[in-house]
Amino acid sequence: MKVISHEQVQQCLNFEDLVETLKEGFSKPATMPKRQVFPLDASPNNHDAFAVLPAWNEAVIGVKSFTYFPQNSEQGFDSLYSKIMLFSRENGVPLALVDGTSVTYWRTAAISALASKLLSKVQAKTLVLFGSGNLAPYLIRAHLSVRAFEKITIVARNLDKALSLCDLVKREFPNVSVECCDKASKTLIAQADVICTATGSHQPLFNGEWLKLGTHVDLLGNHHRDARECDSATITRGKVFVDSRANVLNEAGELLIPIQEGTFSEEGVLAELSELCKKPFQRDENDITIFKSVGTALADLITAHHVYKAC
């Protein structure tokens, strides 16, 4: 059985191949039971948790397990630790133990880019990214692998981190114009072809009425029923797609709050990612498209198996 480290995951993956691998994997039959998240402490101010995310397809069986201890930084530990176990679908033999934290960054960014490839305008030139955390560099690299962006604007409350990210992007992609700011303006949103949100914000990041026709909006950061990164206007103006109906309609306030308001319904979700990969969406030039993702065990499975075969 292989044990595949963080460093090996980084060496084995590139976004061009991974995006196509995920597209192919999501278009094929697979099983993904509902993930289980277990609180470890009943105290109201304690959010320690353990989660189990199983999935399988015709090639492999996998389960990602992770621990989440948000106060760990006070003791010098990471807040999240994750591993993915892979087994042969043919005979159940253990194949690999893969670092799940690095896989999560790669697959989250690659799914975001895959959704853009399937939903955004081919000629998209401007990307607005909300967030400057650990996921942000992965998102920029992934999105640049599917669209020829000429300008990227990073919106983040922590301008020091945003400036560091700008410097990184300038070094890696010298032909792309990069700038940063601490909040979104009407002008910035109205000029965006693609907007990607990956923040911890519990409140909408911009006014949905500012979106120009033809914009693609990718929502990644929120996993809470009573929080959201976009307002109801964004949802009601757009054509809505999700990575998983079961997960999004159980966890994401971006859709659940408009449903509670009566301005949106579950039937308003036009397709989930597996359906999009089988039958691509034919966008109208003026369509505003929305993709809400909370992560899936199938994306973990496909990415970990891709790493296993490449390493």
C-alpha positions as a Python dict, from the first residue, in 0.01 Angstrom:
ca = {
    (1, 'M'): (0, 0, 0),
    (2, 'K'): (132, 345, -94),
    (3, 'V'): (154, 626, 159),
    (4, 'I'): (141, 953, -38),
    (5, 'S'): (255, 1271, 134),
    (6, 'H'): (166, 1637, 87),
    (7, 'E'): (488, 1689, -106),
    (8, 'Q'): (413, 1402, -344),
    (9, 'V'): (61, 1534, -410),
    (10, 'Q'): (209, 1872, -504),
    (11, 'Q'): (458, 1711, -740),
    (12, 'C'): (207, 1479, -909),
    (13, 'L'): (-72, 1722, -998),
    (14, 'N'): (-133, 1994, -1255),
    (15, 'F'): (-463, 2168, -1320),
    (16, 'E'): (-488, 2101, -1694),
    (17, 'D'): (-493, 1726, -1635),
    (18, 'L'): (-691, 1734, -1311),
    (19, 'V'): (-978, 1943, -1451),
    (20, 'E'): (-1022, 1698, -1739),
    (21, 'T'): (-992, 1398, -1505),
    (22, 'L'): (-1266, 1539, -1282),
    (23, 'K'): (-1490, 1611, -1580),
    (24, 'E'): (-1451, 1253, -1701),
    (25, 'G'): (-1499, 1112, -1350),
    (26, 'F'): (-1815, 1310, -1279),
    (27, 'S'): (-1967, 1198, -1609),
    (28, 'K'): (-1944, 829, -1510),
    (29, 'P'): (-2155, 626, -1262),
    (30, 'A'): (-2054, 665, -899),
    (31, 'T'): (-2201, 635, -551),
    (32, 'M'): (-2168, 904, -288),
    (33, 'P'): (-2354, 847, 43),
    (34, 'K'): (-2433, 1151, 254),
    (35, 'R'): (-2127, 1267, 443),
    (36, 'Q'): (-2124, 1244, 818),
    (37, 'V'): (-1999, 1527, 1040),
    (38, 'F'): (-1978, 1453, 1412),
    (39, 'P'): (-1944, 1731, 1672),
    (40, 'L'): (-1693, 1626, 1937),
    (41, 'D'): (-1808, 1858, 2214),
    (42, 'A'): (-2160, 1972, 2304),
    (43, 'S'): (-2044, 2305, 2446),
    (44, 'P'): (-2197, 2599, 2252),
    (45, 'N'): (-1859, 2766, 2191),
    (46, 'N'): (-1676, 2450, 2087),
    (47, 'H'): (-1671, 2356, 1718),
    (48, 'D'): (-1432, 2058, 1727),
    (49, 'A'): (-1552, 1798, 1476),
    (50, 'F'): (-1471, 1473, 1300),
    (51, 'A'): (-1606, 1397, 950),
    (52, 'V'): (-1626, 1095, 721),
    (53, 'L'): (-1688, 1128, 345),
    (54, 'P'): (-1727, 799, 151),
    (55, 'A'): (-1759, 744, -225),
    (56, 'W'): (-1687, 480, -486),
    (57, 'N'): (-1689, 430, -862),
    (58, 'E'): (-1603, 146, -1100),
    (59, 'A'): (-1231, 167, -1013),
    (60, 'V'): (-1189, 254, -647),
    (61, 'I'): (-1355, 288, -308),
    (62, 'G'): (-1249, 581, -96),
    (63, 'V'): (-1316, 753, 231),
    (64, 'K'): (-1184, 1090, 341),
    (65, 'S'): (-1167, 1149, 713),
    (66, 'F'): (-1079, 1481, 867),
    (67, 'T'): (-1059, 1647, 1205),
    (68, 'Y'): (-1141, 2013, 1258),
    (69, 'F'): (-1012, 2185, 1570),
    (70, 'P'): (-1045, 2562, 1505),
    (71, 'Q'): (-854, 2662, 1820),
    (72, 'N'): (-551, 2450, 1733),
    (73, 'S'): (-339, 2747, 1624),
    (74, 'E'): (-315, 2851, 1989),
    (75, 'Q'): (-121, 2529, 2055),
    (76, 'G'): (82, 2545, 1735),
    (77, 'F'): (-116, 2284, 1539),
    (78, 'D'): (-312, 2312, 1214),
    (79, 'S'): (-688, 2349, 1248),
    (80, 'L'): (-760, 2074, 995),
    (81, 'Y'): (-601, 1734, 934),
    (82, 'S'): (-722, 1501, 661),
    (83, 'K'): (-640, 1162, 507),
    (84, 'I'): (-797, 967, 220),
    (85, 'M'): (-797, 586, 214),
    (86, 'L'): (-827, 418, -126),
    (87, 'F'): (-929, 57, -187),
    (88, 'S'): (-960, -146, -506),
    (89, 'R'): (-1320, -165, -624),
    (90, 'E'): (-1246, -507, -776),
    (91, 'N'): (-1128, -687, -464),
    (92, 'G'): (-1124, -438, -176),
    (93, 'V'): (-746, -445, -139),
    (94, 'P'): (-607, -129, 25),
    (95, 'L'): (-422, 81, -233),
    (96, 'A'): (-310, 403, -72),
    (97, 'L'): (-327, 647, 215),
    (98, 'V'): (-319, 994, 59),
    (99, 'D'): (-271, 1332, 226),
    (100, 'G'): (-623, 1472, 224),
    (101, 'T'): (-545, 1834, 308),
    (102, 'S'): (-347, 1899, -11),
    (103, 'V'): (-595, 1696, -218),
    (104, 'T'): (-876, 1916, -84),
    (105, 'Y'): (-704, 2235, -202),
    (106, 'W'): (-638, 2091, -547),
    (107, 'R'): (-981, 1940, -601),
    (108, 'T'): (-1166, 2246, -468),
    (109, 'A'): (-982, 2474, -708),
    (110, 'A'): (-1012, 2229, -997),
    (111, 'I'): (-1389, 2187, -946),
    (112, 'S'): (-1422, 2567, -940),
    (113, 'A'): (-1230, 2591, -1268),
    (114, 'L'): (-1425, 2301, -1421),
    (115, 'A'): (-1753, 2480, -1341),
    (116, 'S'): (-1618, 2794, -1505),
    (117, 'K'): (-1510, 2598, -1810),
    (118, 'L'): (-1862, 2455, -1837),
    (119, 'L'): (-2056, 2773, -1755),
    (120, 'S'): (-1857, 3094, -1811),
    (121, 'K'): (-1806, 3274, -2141),
    (122, 'V'): (-1514, 3136, -2340),
    (123, 'Q'): (-1392, 3491, -2404),
    (124, 'A'): (-1391, 3587, -2032),
    (125, 'K'): (-1103, 3827, -1962),
    (126, 'T'): (-1155, 3963, -1608),
    (127, 'L'): (-1157, 3759, -1285),
    (128, 'V'): (-1248, 3896, -942),
    (129, 'L'): (-1140, 3672, -653),
    (130, 'F'): (-1269, 3732, -301),
    (131, 'G'): (-1027, 3587, -46),
    (132, 'S'): (-653, 3561, 10),
    (133, 'G'): (-628, 3246, 221),
    (134, 'N'): (-447, 2918, 155),
    (135, 'L'): (-689, 2822, -122),
    (136, 'A'): (-649, 3146, -319),
    (137, 'P'): (-327, 3063, -512),
    (138, 'Y'): (-473, 2729, -616),
    (139, 'L'): (-788, 2902, -742),
    (140, 'I'): (-595, 3152, -951),
    (141, 'R'): (-378, 2881, -1111),
    (142, 'A'): (-683, 2662, -1176),
    (143, 'H'): (-891, 2938, -1334),
    (144, 'L'): (-602, 3050, -1553),
    (145, 'S'): (-578, 2693, -1681),
    (146, 'V'): (-927, 2715, -1835),
    (147, 'R'): (-969, 3083, -1930),
    (148, 'A'): (-721, 3337, -2073),
    (149, 'F'): (-777, 3609, -1813),
    (150, 'E'): (-602, 3937, -1879),
    (151, 'K'): (-684, 4099, -1544),
    (152, 'I'): (-732, 3959, -1193),
    (153, 'T'): (-850, 4163, -895),
    (154, 'I'): (-809, 4016, -545),
    (155, 'V'): (-1054, 4148, -285),
    (156, 'A'): (-952, 4076, 74),
    (157, 'R'): (-983, 4236, 417),
    (158, 'N'): (-619, 4152, 490),
    (159, 'L'): (-437, 4372, 240),
    (160, 'D'): (-95, 4242, 342),
    (161, 'K'): (-194, 3889, 244),
    (162, 'A'): (-361, 4019, -72),
    (163, 'L'): (-46, 4207, -174),
    (164, 'S'): (166, 3896, -115),
    (165, 'L'): (-72, 3698, -333),
    (166, 'C'): (-52, 3969, -602),
    (167, 'D'): (327, 3941, -600),
    (168, 'L'): (306, 3563, -634),
    (169, 'V'): (69, 3587, -930),
    (170, 'K'): (286, 3849, -1101),
    (171, 'R'): (588, 3621, -1073),
    (172, 'E'): (406, 3314, -1203),
    (173, 'F'): (193, 3488, -1467),
    (174, 'P'): (380, 3802, -1580),
    (175, 'N'): (139, 3863, -1869),
    (176, 'V'): (-162, 3896, -1637),
    (177, 'S'): (-250, 4232, -1480),
    (178, 'V'): (-310, 4188, -1105),
    (179, 'E'): (-434, 4432, -842),
    (180, 'C'): (-597, 4415, -500),
    (181, 'C'): (-841, 4606, -281),
    (182, 'D'): (-1016, 4560, 54),
    (183, 'K'): (-1378, 4578, -65),
    (184, 'A'): (-1578, 4550, -385),
    (185, 'S'): (-1713, 4853, -567),
    (186, 'K'): (-2002, 4868, -809),
    (187, 'T'): (-1757, 4941, -1092),
    (188, 'L'): (-1540, 4638, -1009),
    (189, 'I'): (-1835, 4395, -999),
    (190, 'A'): (-1991, 4543, -1314),
    (191, 'Q'): (-1668, 4482, -1507),
    (192, 'A'): (-1614, 4120, -1393),
    (193, 'D'): (-1659, 3830, -1634),
    (194, 'V'): (-1602, 3572, -1359),
    (195, 'I'): (-1637, 3621, -983),
    (196, 'C'): (-1503, 3360, -741),
    (197, 'T'): (-1569, 3383, -366),
    (198, 'A'): (-1360, 3187, -115),
    (199, 'T'): (-1397, 3368, 217),
    (200, 'G'): (-1518, 3314, 570),
    (201, 'S'): (-1773, 3593, 538),
    (202, 'H'): (-2122, 3532, 673),
    (203, 'Q'): (-2265, 3832, 487),
    (204, 'P'): (-2300, 3897, 110),
    (205, 'L'): (-1981, 4030, -44),
    (206, 'F'): (-2141, 4242, -317),
    (207, 'N'): (-2476, 4366, -447),
    (208, 'G'): (-2618, 4122, -700),
    (209, 'E'): (-2781, 4408, -891),
    (210, 'W'): (-2429, 4521, -988),
    (211, 'L'): (-2365, 4207, -1196),
    (212, 'K'): (-2351, 4263, -1570),
    (213, 'L'): (-2529, 4020, -1801),
    (214, 'G'): (-2309, 3728, -1898),
    (215, 'T'): (-2118, 3707, -1568),
    (216, 'H'): (-2032, 3373, -1407),
    (217, 'V'): (-2034, 3362, -1023),
    (218, 'D'): (-1859, 3081, -835),
    (219, 'L'): (-1940, 3050, -462),
    (220, 'L'): (-1704, 2838, -252),
    (221, 'G'): (-1645, 2972, 94),
    (222, 'N'): (-1964, 2923, 295),
    (223, 'H'): (-2089, 2595, 445),
    (224, 'H'): (-2348, 2736, 689),
    (225, 'R'): (-2726, 2732, 651),
    (226, 'D'): (-2767, 3079, 801),
    (227, 'A'): (-2476, 3252, 622),
    (228, 'R'): (-2400, 3340, 260),
    (229, 'E'): (-2138, 3501, 36),
    (230, 'C'): (-2395, 3639, -209),
    (231, 'D'): (-2735, 3806, -173),
    (232, 'S'): (-3073, 3689, -295),
    (233, 'A'): (-3058, 3921, -598),
    (234, 'T'): (-2758, 3728, -728),
    (235, 'I'): (-2947, 3400, -701),
    (236, 'T'): (-3273, 3525, -851),
    (237, 'R'): (-3096, 3694, -1145),
    (238, 'G'): (-2892, 3387, -1233),
    (239, 'K'): (-2921, 3033, -1362),
    (240, 'V'): (-2817, 2819, -1066),
    (241, 'F'): (-2600, 2506, -1067),
    (242, 'V'): (-2443, 2313, -777),
    (243, 'D'): (-2177, 2050, -719),
    (244, 'S'): (-2425, 1832, -524),
    (245, 'R'): (-2793, 1901, -465),
    (246, 'A'): (-2796, 1687, -148),
    (247, 'N'): (-2504, 1871, 11),
    (248, 'V'): (-2580, 2226, -105),
    (249, 'L'): (-2949, 2213, -15),
    (250, 'N'): (-2853, 2085, 329),
    (251, 'E'): (-2572, 2329, 405),
    (252, 'A'): (-2561, 2645, 194),
    (253, 'G'): (-2736, 2965, 299),
    (254, 'E'): (-2679, 3108, -49),
    (255, 'L'): (-2976, 2895, -161),
    (256, 'L'): (-3148, 2811, 168),
    (257, 'I'): (-3206, 3175, 269),
    (258, 'P'): (-3375, 3270, -63),
    (259, 'I'): (-3580, 2950, -34),
    (260, 'Q'): (-3692, 3058, 314),
    (261, 'E'): (-3774, 3404, 175),
    (262, 'G'): (-3986, 3248, -100),
    (263, 'T'): (-3776, 3405, -377),
    (264, 'F'): (-3616, 3076, -488),
    (265, 'S'): (-3700, 2705, -479),
    (266, 'E'): (-3513, 2376, -489),
    (267, 'E'): (-3651, 2326, -839),
    (268, 'G'): (-3457, 2636, -942),
    (269, 'V'): (-3133, 2436, -938),
    (270, 'L'): (-3093, 2352, -1306),
    (271, 'A'): (-2830, 2080, -1271),
    (272, 'E'): (-2558, 1942, -1049),
    (273, 'L'): (-2203, 1889, -1167),
    (274, 'S'): (-2241, 1527, -1276),
    (275, 'E'): (-2531, 1628, -1502),
    (276, 'L'): (-2334, 1921, -1646),
    (277, 'C'): (-2043, 1691, -1729),
    (278, 'K'): (-2273, 1455, -1919),
    (279, 'K'): (-2477, 1723, -2095),
    (280, 'P'): (-2303, 2064, -2121),
    (281, 'F'): (-2507, 2378, -2062),
    (282, 'Q'): (-2568, 2589, -2372),
    (283, 'R'): (-2537, 2942, -2239),
    (284, 'D'): (-2699, 3247, -2387),
    (285, 'E'): (-2472, 3550, -2419),
    (286, 'N'): (-2670, 3732, -2148),
    (287, 'D'): (-2702, 3448, -1899),
    (288, 'I'): (-2575, 3510, -1547),
    (289, 'T'): (-2460, 3169, -1422),
    (290, 'I'): (-2417, 3073, -1056),
    (291, 'F'): (-2225, 2770, -929),
    (292, 'K'): (-2245, 2687, -559),
    (293, 'S'): (-2001, 2429, -424),
    (294, 'V'): (-1960, 2285, -75),
    (295, 'G'): (-1731, 1998, -176),
    (296, 'T'): (-1799, 1633, -254),
    (297, 'A'): (-1649, 1301, -160),
    (298, 'L'): (-1651, 1207, -529),
    (299, 'A'): (-1411, 1492, -610),
    (300, 'D'): (-1184, 1369, -330),
    (301, 'L'): (-1203, 1013, -464),
    (302, 'I'): (-1125, 1106, -825),
    (303, 'T'): (-839, 1336, -729),
    (304, 'A'): (-681, 1091, -485),
    (305, 'H'): (-703, 812, -744),
    (306, 'H'): (-544, 1043, -1003),
    (307, 'V'): (-260, 1108, -756),
    (308, 'Y'): (-225, 736, -684),
    (309, 'K'): (-182, 658, -1054),
    (310, 'A'): (56, 951, -1115),
    (311, 'C'): (290, 901, -817),
}
